[in-house]
Amino acid sequence: MSKDVTSLYRQLPAIDYLLNEAPVLSLIEGYGRTQVTKILRNMQQHAREQIKQQQCLPVWQSDLIGALTHQLQRQENCALRPVFNLIGTVLHTNLGVR
């Protein structure tokens, strides 16, 4: 591994460091620590693969928080959401009758 590639790997911030940054803390409040950590790990893995294959950082590396926010929003939009089906409760207990 050349010095240039090594320096690229060193430019990747540690996930623990990122999780304590103010913008990421606000994302954690909205999306949860587990989800934010999972996305950050996936992004870091993608960056490592790009460094290994192309010897350059990903384009989104300059705006890591923006890319993280975009990934979280995209995942939230296409994810299934849990719901409560209370139709049976209303029908069988007559709670819906006045």
Secondary structure as a PSIPRED ss2 file (coil, helix, strand):
# PSIPRED VFORMAT (PSIPRED V4.0)

   1 M C   1.000  0.000  0.000
   2 S C   1.000  0.000  0.000
   3 K H   0.000  1.000  0.000
   4 D H   0.000  1.000  0.000
   5 V H   0.000  1.000  0.000
   6 T H   0.000  1.000  0.000
   7 S H   0.000  1.000  0.000
   8 L H   0.000  1.000  0.000
   9 Y H   0.000  1.000  0.000
  10 R H   0.000  1.000  0.000
  11 Q C   1.000  0.000  0.000
  12 L C   1.000  0.000  0.000
  13 P C   1.000  0.000  0.000
  14 A C   1.000  0.000  0.000
  15 I H   0.000  1.000  0.000
  16 D H   0.000  1.000  0.000
  17 Y H   0.000  1.000  0.000
  18 L H   0.000  1.000  0.000
  19 L H   0.000  1.000  0.000
  20 N C   1.000  0.000  0.000
  21 E C   1.000  0.000  0.000
  22 A H   0.000  1.000  0.000
  23 P H   0.000  1.000  0.000
  24 V H   0.000  1.000  0.000
  25 L H   0.000  1.000  0.000
  26 S H   0.000  1.000  0.000
  27 L H   0.000  1.000  0.000
  28 I H   0.000  1.000  0.000
  29 E H   0.000  1.000  0.000
  30 G H   0.000  1.000  0.000
  31 Y H   0.000  1.000  0.000
  32 G C   1.000  0.000  0.000
  33 R H   0.000  1.000  0.000
  34 T H   0.000  1.000  0.000
  35 Q H   0.000  1.000  0.000
  36 V H   0.000  1.000  0.000
  37 T H   0.000  1.000  0.000
  38 K H   0.000  1.000  0.000
  39 I H   0.000  1.000  0.000
  40 L H   0.000  1.000  0.000
  41 R H   0.000  1.000  0.000
  42 N H   0.000  1.000  0.000
  43 M H   0.000  1.000  0.000
  44 Q H   0.000  1.000  0.000
  45 Q H   0.000  1.000  0.000
  46 H H   0.000  1.000  0.000
  47 A H   0.000  1.000  0.000
  48 R H   0.000  1.000  0.000
  49 E H   0.000  1.000  0.000
  50 Q H   0.000  1.000  0.000
  51 I H   0.000  1.000  0.000
  52 K H   0.000  1.000  0.000
  53 Q H   0.000  1.000  0.000
  54 Q H   0.000  1.000  0.000
  55 Q C   1.000  0.000  0.000
  56 C C   1.000  0.000  0.000
  57 L C   1.000  0.000  0.000
  58 P C   1.000  0.000  0.000
  59 V H   0.000  1.000  0.000
  60 W H   0.000  1.000  0.000
  61 Q H   0.000  1.000  0.000
  62 S H   0.000  1.000  0.000
  63 D H   0.000  1.000  0.000
  64 L H   0.000  1.000  0.000
  65 I H   0.000  1.000  0.000
  66 G H   0.000  1.000  0.000
  67 A H   0.000  1.000  0.000
  68 L H   0.000  1.000  0.000
  69 T H   0.000  1.000  0.000
  70 H H   0.000  1.000  0.000
  71 Q H   0.000  1.000  0.000
  72 L H   0.000  1.000  0.000
  73 Q H   0.000  1.000  0.000
  74 R H   0.000  1.000  0.000
  75 Q H   0.000  1.000  0.000
  76 E H   0.000  1.000  0.000
  77 N H   0.000  1.000  0.000
  78 C H   0.000  1.000  0.000
  79 A C   1.000  0.000  0.000
  80 L C   1.000  0.000  0.000
  81 R C   1.000  0.000  0.000
  82 P C   1.000  0.000  0.000
  83 V C   1.000  0.000  0.000
  84 F C   1.000  0.000  0.000
  85 N C   1.000  0.000  0.000
  86 L C   1.000  0.000  0.000
  87 I H   0.000  1.000  0.000
  88 G H   0.000  1.000  0.000
  89 T H   0.000  1.000  0.000
  90 V H   0.000  1.000  0.000
  91 L H   0.000  1.000  0.000
  92 H H   0.000  1.000  0.000
  93 T H   0.000  1.000  0.000
  94 N C   1.000  0.000  0.000
  95 L C   1.000  0.000  0.000
  96 G C   1.000  0.000  0.000
  97 V C   1.000  0.000  0.000
  98 R C   1.000  0.000  0.000
